[in-house]
Amino acid sequence: MANSDHPMSCLTGISRFIALAVIVIAVFSSTPVSSAERGFMGMQVQGISARIAAALGYESSSGVLIKDISIDGPASNAGLRRGDLIVSMQGKEIDTFERLLQISGKWNVGDAIDVIVWRTGKQETINMTLASWPESWTVSENAFAAQPELGLTLAALTPKLRDRLGVRWGSTGLLVTVSDDQFAGVTPLRRGDVVTQINQKSVWKPDQFLKAYAAAKKSGSANLLMLVERADGFKYMLQPVASDVAAPEPSFKLPGQGG
């Protein structure tokens, strides 16, 4: 069993490996090797130090802490919580990221996993059944779509774009990458917004916004109901489909526009 008196962030020799382990195990920042086979857990974790273990009243400095939980993911449905210290999974001690990565790589969709956690001074056993990867978590290729009459460009939220722009790791949806203040009267969306749902349906491909907008126009709907994530939290917003106020001519060129 490996012990350390230093936080994981201070390690240098294996820092890159640990970063990779976080990405794969936490299932928030990368597409799995094979989403049809490897199970989705829906949690983000980090390692601990001896001082962290002592603060928790845990005798060993091995294990991984759950930083966050994906809404409606296997971990959440099983009852795992932020702050739980995972010490064992399916009878195997979880002492390092490497061990967690090694063990979890053998599990598939539908596997039932016994997870032993240290929670508020005592051990608890929780059963978690791994699920298929949601499509919104398997986005890996860049994709953009422009809606000129709203002055917007939306992008698929890839791991690279998420990291580059500092988007919250648990966010899924469409990232607004371009907006123009001239269009403030025709759309509530602003640069940096993440559109998570449209009319109660999850979205993750830019053309889903364009199709929903076009369908609403065709049916005569006045608005789209969007669930949008901003720095201050989630908010429902109405995107007008028809407006008495004519959209101004954009003062910039959106991707795909000529001229």
C-alpha positions in Angstrom: 0.0 0.0 0.0 1.5 3.4 -1.0 1.3 6.2 1.4 2.0 9.9 0.8 2.2 13.0 3.0 1.8 15.3 0.1 -1.3 16.3 -1.9 -1.6 14.6 -5.2 -1.3 17.9 -7.0 2.3 18.2 -5.7 3.5 14.9 -7.3 5.6 15.4 -10.3 6.9 12.0 -11.6 3.5 10.5 -12.2 1.4 13.7 -12.6 0.7 13.1 -16.2 -0.4 9.5 -15.5 -2.7 10.7 -12.7 -4.2 13.3 -15.0 -5.0 10.6 -17.5 -6.5 8.4 -14.7 -8.8 11.2 -13.6 -10.0 11.8 -17.1 -10.8 8.1 -17.8 -12.2 7.2 -14.4 -14.1 10.4 -13.7 -15.9 9.9 -17.0 -16.3 13.7 -17.5 -13.5 14.9 -19.7 -13.0 12.2 -22.3 -14.8 9.8 -24.6 -14.4 6.2 -23.5 -12.3 3.8 -25.6 -15.5 1.9 -26.4 -18.7 3.4 -25.1 -20.7 0.3 -26.2 -18.6 -1.9 -23.9 -17.1 0.0 -21.0 -19.5 1.0 -18.3 -20.3 4.6 -17.4 -20.0 5.5 -13.7 -20.9 9.2 -13.6 -18.5 10.5 -11.0 -15.4 12.6 -10.7 -12.7 11.7 -8.2 -9.3 12.7 -6.9 -6.6 11.1 -4.7 -5.9 11.9 -1.1 -2.9 12.6 1.2 -2.1 11.4 4.7 -3.3 14.8 6.0 -6.6 14.5 4.1 -7.1 11.0 5.5 -6.4 12.3 9.0 -9.0 15.0 8.6 -11.5 12.4 7.7 -10.5 10.2 10.6 -9.4 7.5 8.3 -6.3 5.4 9.3 -4.9 4.9 5.8 -3.9 7.4 3.2 -5.1 5.2 0.3 -8.4 5.7 -1.6 -10.0 8.3 -3.8 -12.5 11.1 -3.0 -15.6 11.7 -5.0 -15.5 15.3 -6.1 -18.8 15.4 -7.9 -21.6 13.2 -9.2 -23.3 13.2 -12.6 -27.0 13.9 -12.4 -29.0 10.7 -13.0 -25.8 8.7 -13.5 -25.1 5.3 -11.9 -23.2 6.8 -9.0 -26.0 9.2 -8.2 -28.7 6.5 -8.6 -26.8 4.2 -6.3 -26.6 6.8 -3.5 -22.9 7.8 -3.8 -22.2 11.3 -2.7 -19.7 14.1 -3.0 -17.1 13.6 -0.2 -17.4 9.8 -0.1 -13.9 8.2 0.1 -13.9 5.1 -2.1 -11.6 2.5 -0.5 -12.7 -0.7 -2.3 -14.6 -1.7 -5.4 -15.8 -5.3 -6.0 -13.6 -6.6 -3.3 -10.4 -4.9 -4.7 -8.6 -2.3 -2.6 -8.6 1.2 -4.3 -5.3 2.6 -3.0 -4.3 4.7 -6.1 -5.6 6.1 -9.3 -3.7 3.4 -11.1 -5.5 0.7 -9.3 -8.9 2.3 -10.0 -8.1 2.7 -13.6 -6.9 -0.9 -13.8 -9.9 -2.4 -12.1 -12.6 -0.3 -13.8 -11.3 -1.1 -17.3 -12.6 -4.6 -16.9 -16.2 -3.7 -16.2 -18.9 -3.4 -18.8 -22.4 -2.0 -19.1 -24.8 -3.7 -16.7 -22.1 -4.9 -14.3 -23.2 -4.5 -10.6 -20.3 -3.2 -8.5 -20.0 -3.3 -4.7 -18.4 0.0 -3.6 -17.1 0.4 -0.1 -16.8 4.0 1.0 -15.7 5.9 4.2 -18.5 8.3 5.0 -18.7 10.4 8.2 -16.6 8.1 10.3 -17.8 4.7 9.2 -17.7 2.3 6.2 -20.7 1.8 4.0 -21.2 -0.6 1.1 -23.1 0.7 -1.9 -24.1 -1.3 -5.0 -23.7 0.5 -8.3 -24.8 -0.8 -11.7 -22.8 0.6 -14.6 -24.8 2.1 -17.5 -24.2 2.9 -21.1 -22.5 6.2 -21.9 -25.0 9.0 -22.6 -24.4 10.5 -26.0 -23.8 13.9 -24.5 -20.7 12.5 -22.8 -19.2 11.0 -26.0 -18.8 14.2 -27.9 -15.2 14.2 -29.3 -15.3 15.9 -32.7 -15.5 19.7 -33.3 -18.8 20.8 -34.7 -20.2 24.4 -35.1 -23.4 25.9 -36.4 -24.4 29.5 -37.0 -27.8 31.0 -36.7 -27.3 34.4 -38.4 -30.8 35.8 -37.6 -30.0 35.4 -33.9 -26.3 36.5 -34.2 -25.2 33.2 -32.7 -22.6 30.5 -33.3 -22.9 27.3 -31.2 -20.3 24.6 -30.7 -20.2 21.0 -29.6 -18.7 20.8 -26.1 -15.7 18.7 -26.7 -13.1 17.9 -24.0 -10.6 20.2 -25.7 -13.0 23.1 -25.9 -14.2 22.5 -22.3 -10.6 22.7 -21.0 -9.6 25.7 -23.1 -12.5 27.8 -22.1 -12.7 26.6 -18.5 -16.3 25.2 -18.8 -17.4 23.3 -15.7 -16.5 19.6 -16.0 -20.0 18.4 -15.4 -21.6 20.6 -18.1 -23.1 19.0 -21.2 -24.8 20.8 -24.1 -24.1 23.4 -26.7 -21.6 26.2 -26.0 -22.4 29.7 -27.3 -19.1 30.8 -28.8 -20.2 33.9 -30.7 -22.9 36.4 -29.8 -23.5 40.0 -30.7 -24.9 42.7 -28.4 -26.9 44.0 -31.4 -29.1 40.9 -31.2 -29.9 41.3 -27.5 -33.5 42.0 -28.4 -34.0 38.8 -30.3 -32.1 36.2 -28.1 -31.3 36.0 -24.4 -28.2 33.9 -25.1 -24.7 35.3 -24.6 -21.2 34.1 -25.2 -20.2 31.4 -22.7 -23.7 30.1 -22.1 -24.2 26.3 -22.3 -27.6 25.3 -23.7 -28.4 22.1 -21.9 -32.0 21.4 -23.0 -34.4 22.6 -25.6 -38.1 22.0 -24.8 -37.1 19.5 -22.1 -34.9 17.5 -24.5 -31.1 17.3 -24.0 -29.0 18.7 -26.7 -25.3 18.2 -27.6 -25.0 18.7 -31.3 -25.2 22.2 -32.8 -27.6 21.2 -35.5 -30.1 20.2 -32.8 -30.5 23.9 -32.0 -31.0 24.8 -35.7 -33.5 22.0 -36.2 -35.5 22.8 -33.1 -35.6 26.5 -34.2 -36.7 25.6 -37.7 -39.3 23.2 -36.5 -40.8 25.8 -34.1 -41.0 28.3 -37.0 -42.7 25.8 -39.2 -45.3 24.9 -36.5 -45.9 28.5 -35.6 -44.5 28.2 -32.1 -43.7 31.5 -30.5 -40.8 30.3 -28.3 -38.3 27.6 -27.5 -37.9 26.8 -23.8 -34.1 26.4 -23.1 -32.3 25.3 -20.0 -29.1 27.3 -19.9 -26.1 27.1 -17.7 -24.2 30.2 -16.8 -21.5 31.0 -14.2 -24.2 31.7 -11.6 -26.1 28.5 -12.2 -29.0 27.1 -14.4 -31.7 29.2 -15.7 -34.7 28.6 -18.0 -35.0 31.1 -20.9 -37.4 31.6 -23.7 -35.9 31.9 -27.2 -38.4 33.9 -29.3 -39.0 32.3 -32.7 -41.0 35.1 -34.2 -40.4 38.7 -33.2 -41.9 42.1 -34.1 -38.5 43.5 -33.9 -36.4 42.9 -37.0 -33.0 41.4 -36.3 -30.2 43.9 -37.1 -27.6 43.2 -39.8 -24.6 41.5 -38.2 -21.5 43.6 -38.0 -19.3 40.5 -38.2 -19.1 37.5 -40.4 -20.3 34.2 -38.9 -18.7 30.9 -40.0 -20.1 29.9 -43.3 -21.1 33.4 -44.4 -19.7 34.8 -47.6 -18.3 38.2 -48.2 
